[in-house]
Amino acid sequence: MRVVKRYGCCIVFLLACSFASAQTLTEEFIYEQAPFAQCHASTLAEISGGFAAAWFGGTAEGKSDVEIWFATKKGDQWSAPRSVANGQQVSGKRYPCWNPVLFREGGQLSLFYKVGPSPREWWGMVIRSSNDGRDWSAPARLSEGVLGPIKNKPVLLPDGRLLAGSSTEHDGWRVHMEWTEDNGASWKKSGFLNSKGEMESIQPTILQLADGRLQILCRSRSAGKITTAFSEDHGDTWTAISATTLPNNNSGLDAVTLRNGQQVLVYNHLNRGRHQLHVASSKDGKAWNAVTVLENEPGNEFSYPAIIQSKDGLVHITYTWKRRRIKYVVFDPTTIETTPIVDGAWPADP
């Protein structure tokens, strides 16, 4: 049974059966109408008394009018989207913006993003807010050679370092890690985790395993699978990138480590196309269980998810909906049941 509630311009669906035994799932569009034709690559963060989301939007991905858009939710309704960054240069040249990433720590909200003609030539930028996005600092370019978190949220490590998964596309698809120990004043970066042409991967998301290790899961264009690597020394060194059993359709994914140690992954469990979007969970980052299918509509796109856990324990997800809107989903992870994914095959009835 589906119960529909309307809050302003948003439609909220309470779906009692979408997750196996979840008591409540909230599903809504962040906006119904916007001053841009297309959108993509959303990001999500918890702020004081609510949530913030950002994405890029414009005529179409890669066009010079693509900007970073931002909205907040306090109470039942999202604020109207507003542009908070663009690619305008001092020279007068304007470039598209790409892949925003929100991160909040100590009352400061940071919005990392990329600017440039393409992912092979872009550079890292950041703006910051001390009042949860009402006002923003002037755009600042990150250190030379530093791109910042390339798609997915960074992770604050116990030693105080902020660790970001990053990658480059100009010389093959290659993954590296970046970190800051001084709130972004300076950055350091690792070497590449994969050789050129080997396990070509980008856009890592970071998990923190119960045994103290870190794990990354990556988008890949050569393996046909989600790829992974592990670190036993808090991200200083990593194993070689290898393929998991989960399929990858050469599209972005995201995952989060819950406070109970469970890993939750949002991705397209497909070899090609982006017409389905799935949620899976794991205890160890290796054996995965099917949770639900968020979307399934042939011929359309549902992609580039972001996922976080809020202070109250709920899980929050945003993702691209048909390149026209950003969708927002909330569920209680303590009320779901799962079905094992065996040999990479999504079960018929999770």
N, C-alpha and C positions, 0 to 999 in steps of 0.2 A: 504494500500500500504506500502511496506517496501523498504527503501532505505539503501543500504549497503555501508559503507565507510571502508577502510582499513588504519590502522596506524601501520606500522611496523608489529609486529607479532600479533597484536590485531585486531579483527573484531568488528566494532561498528555498531549497528543497530539503525536507527532512526525510531521509531515506532509511527506513528501518531495516531493510534487507540487503542493501548494496554490499556491506561488509558482512562476513559470514554470520556473526552473532553480535555485531555492534549495535548498541542501543540507540545511538544518535550519530548521524553524519550530516554535516552542514555543507552545502554546495551552492555557490553563488558566483556571479560575475562581478568583478571589481567595478566595472562600469558597463553601461549599456550603449552609450554613445561617446565618441571622442573626436578630437580635431585631427585625427590621423587615420589613414586607410588601413594600415597593417601594424601588427605588434608582434613581439617575440622576446624570448629570453628573460623571463621574469625572475625576480629574487625577492626574498621575504625575510623580515626580522621582527622580533618582538620589541616594542617600545613601551614607554611608561603609559599604562592604561590602555594598551591596544597593540596594533600591528602596523607595519609599514611595508609597502611593496613598491618595486620599481621594475621597469622593462624598457626596451627601446621601441620607438614607434615613429612612423613616417609614411611616405608614399609606398616604399617597399624596402626590404633589407638591402643595405649597401648604397642606397640613394643618399645624396648629400643633405637632405632635409630630415634624416633620421636623428632623433634626439632621445635623451633619457627622460622618461616620464615617471611620476611619483604620486602615490596616494597613501592615505592613512585610514585606519579604521579604529574608531573609538565608539563603543556601543554597537548598534546594529547596522550602521551604514558606512560605506566607504566615502571618503571625500572625492571631489571631482579630480580627475587626473590633471597634473600640471607639469610643465617642462622644467627641469632643474639643471640640465646640462645639454650643451650642443657642441658641435665640432668646429665652430667658427675660429679661424686663426687671425692673428694680428695682421697678416699679409692680405686679409680679405678672402682668402681661400677657405672654403667650408668642406669638411669631411663628415662622413657618417659616424655615428656613435654605435657602440656594440656592447653586449654582455655586461650589464650592471651587476654588481654584487654588494649587497648590504651586510654590514656587520656592526653590532652595537656592543660597547664595553665601557663601563665606568661613566655612563651618562652621555658618551659621545657616539653619535651615529656616523659611520663612514660609508660612503658610496663610491666604490671602485668601478671604473668602467674603461673602455678602450675607445680610442679615436684613430681613424686612419682610413685609407681608401679600401683596404681589404684586410682579412685576418693574417695575411702574409706580410703586411706592412704597418700594422697598427702599433700604438704605444699605450702605456698605462697611465691613467689619470685618476684623481681622487678629489672628492669634495667632502666636507665634514660639517656636521651640525651638532650644536650643544642643546638644541630644543626640539629634538625628534623630528627634524625636517621642516620646521616652520621657516627657518633661515639657514642658508648654506654659505660656506666659505667660498672664496674665489677658486676656480679649478686650478689644481696643481699637478704637474707632470711628475710621475714617479722617477726614481733614480734611473740613470741611463742603463738600459738593458733589462730593467725590471718591468714586468707586465702586470704584477699583482695577481690576485685570484682570477683565473681566466674565465670561469663560468660559475663555479660553486663556492659556497661560503668557506672562509678560513676557519681554523680550529685553534682555540687558545689552549696551549699545552700547560701541564702542571708547573714547568719551569718558567712560565711567563712569556714564552715566545708565541707569537701569532704566526701559525704555519699555514701557508696558502699553496694549493695545488695549481700549477701553471703549465703552460705548454706553448710550443711554437709550431708554425705551419709553413715557414718559408724554405725549409731545407728538409723536407719530409715531416711527418707528424711525430713530434718528440715531446716527452714529458719531463719536467723538472719541478723542483720545489723551491719556494721562496719564503723567507721569514724575516720578521722584524722583532727586535727586543726593546725598542724604544717608541712604541706606538706609531710606527711608520716614519719616524724621522730618518731612519736609515734602513736599508734592506740588504740581505745576503741571499745567495742563491746556490743551489746544488748544481752538479753536472747533470747531463741528460741521463735518464733512467733506461733509455733504449737507444740503440744505434740507428742511424739513418736506414730506413727501409725495413727495419726489424720490429715486428709487433707495433705497427704504426698506431699511435694512440695520442689522444688529447683530452683536455677537460677533466682532470681527476677530481673525484670527491673523496674526502678523508673520513675514515672510520677509526674509532678507538676501541680496540678489542679488550676483552676481560683479562687477558693474560699480560696486558701492558703494551702489546705491540700496536703499531699503526698499520692500517691497510688503506690502499687507494683502489678505487674502481674507476675505469676509464672508458670513454668512447673510443672505438677503434674502426679503422677502415680496411684493415688487412686481415684481421683474425676472424671476422664474422661473429665474434663473441665479445662480450664485455671483458676487458683485460684488467689485471690486478698486479699489485706488488706489495711487499710487506717490509716493515722496518722494526728492528728490535732495539734501536737506540734513539727513540724519539724523533725520528725523521732525519738523522744525520746521514745514514746510509740505507740503501734499499736493495731488496732482491731484484733480480731481473724481472721485467714485465712478462707475464704469462697469460694465457687465455683461461677464463673461467668456463663453466658449463652453460652459462646464460647467454642467449643470443644477443647480438647488437646489430641494429639496422643503420649504423653510422649516424647516430643521433645522440644528443646530450641526455644525461641522466643525473640523478642526485640521490644521496643517501644520508642518513643521520644515525648516530649512536644514541639510543635512548638512555635515560638515567638508570634503568634496570639492566643495562648491558645488551639489550636487544638491538639488532641492526635492522633498519627499515629502508628499503630501496624503492625508488619510483623510476620507471623506465619503460621503453617500448619492448615488450617481449616478442620481437619480430626479427626476421632476417632482412626484410625490406618493407618499405612503407612506414607511415607514422599514424596509421588509422586506429591503433589500439594503444592504450596507456595502462600500465600494470603497476601494482604494488606487491612487493615480496618482503619477507622477513627472514632473519637468520640469527642464530646464537653465536656462530663462530666466523661469519663472513665467507664460508665455503659452501655449506649445505643450506639451500634456500627453500623457503616455503611460499606457496601462493597465498596471497591475502585477498585480492580482488582485481577486477578489471574496471578502471575508472571510466574509460571511454572505448567504444567499439563502433565505428561508423566508416565503412569502406569509402574511399575517395576523399576523405577529409584528413586534416592533420591535428594531432594532439601531441605536444612535444615539449622538450626543454623544461622539465619540472624543477622546482625547488622545494625543499622540505626542511622543516625545523620542528623541535619540540618546545612548547611554551612552558612557563614556570608551573602551570597547573597540571602538567603532564600530558596535555592533548597534543596531537600531531597535526601540523598545518602544512598544506601543500598548495602551491600555485603552478600553473602551466599554461602554455599557449593553446588557445582554443580556436582552431580554424584560421589562425593568423589574424583574427578579427577582434578577439577579446582575450582577457586574462581571467582564468577561472581559479576559484579559491575553494578549497575543501578542508574540512576539519573532522577528525575522528578520535575516539578514545582507544588507544592501543591495548588497554587492559580488557576490552570486551570482544576482541576478534578471535576467531579460530582460523587455523591454517591447514593447508594440504601440501605435502612434500612435492617439490618439483624434481622429478626423476629423469636423469639423462637430459636435462635441459628442456623437457617437454612440459608446457603449461597444462595442468590437469583440466579435465573437462568441466569439473564442478567444484571449484575451490570453496 
